[in-house]
Amino acid sequence: MRKLSIALLVAFLCGGQLFASGGGSSSKPLAGSYPIVLSHGLFGWGNDNTGLINLLSYWGGMDSYLQSQGATVYAPAKTAAQSNENRGAELSSKVLVYMAANGFSKVHILGHSQGGLDSRYAVSNLALGPKVSTLTTLNTPHRGSPIADIITTVLPDWIKPFVAAILNVFVQLVWNESNQDVLAALGSLTASGTALFNSHTPDNPNVKYFSYGSYITIPDLIQHPLMGIIQPACIAGGLINGYGGTCDGLVPYSSLKWGTFKGGPDYGLFTTGVDHLQAANTLNSGKTWYDVEGYFLKMMSNAKANQ
């Protein structure tokens, strides 16, 4: 009996040590999650981009932060300015190669802005669909952006090719990518462009869709130096097109909801909302104003809970 008691005590102590040892990794909130794919938006870039733009941080360090919380993260580059369909094909190809090389069976996707649209295309219409557990979109213009409509309407048809050519060359130089098509990108983000896109991009029944989004509460050029300039046009265009006036500077609040809408980030009384760039912490623009890390952890913890 005494030997049995000693054996049980030793087993208990060893078991406790093993449990404590294993807890180092399992205690991280995203340990055990499928790998996370970060899908950037229009004029965005990924970690494998080789252009000058890669000196800056699109995700503002959120890829590294998610890794520190136990996740495996992949942030591929796509053509900066292209249609949803072309970018979706690039995303699908890169993610499939990445998964095969690492032996992964499923991934979660987090798509910011247009990155949510090209991810939807890849999941609904391409071979990536069976490989995706959840698709989370962040400030994505699912029903279009008034800014895209304004630009395509205001610019005369005769000047559009010249403006597009200049922008295409600029993006090719800074992003070190060919095949840029600014006009195709803008067309994909108009009200009519997204309506057509939605008609041939039905949700994949085997994928869980979530969306998050934010908006600017008060016009404020201190907290929103770029988006605050664009916001009045977004408000006016949103009201004219039936979106409503609430927006993040580029995307109306009514346009960014898709699948199960989970709300937006928490911020203090003196923060005048979270704009389109701050939502993804692009160029570290969000950290000063709200808990970006907590927001990303919340989004990806939800994905893990639904895998």
Buried (B, 14 or more C-beta within 10 A) or exposed (E): EEEEEEEEEEEEEEEEEEEEEEEEEEEBBBBEBBBBBBBBBBBBBBBEBEBEBBEEBBBBBBBEBBBEBBBBBBBBBBBBBBBBBBBBBBBBBBBBEBBEEEEBEBBBBBBBBBBBBBBBBBBBBBEBBEBBBBBBBBBBBBBBBBBBBBBBEEBEEEEBEEBBEEBBEEBBEBBBBEEBBBBBBBBBBBBEBBEEBBEEBEBBEEBBBBBBBBBBEEBBEEBBEBBBEBBEBBBEBBEEBEBEBBBBBBBBBBBBBBBEBBEBBEBEEEBBBBBBBBBBBBBBBBBEBBBBBEBBBBBBBBBBEEE
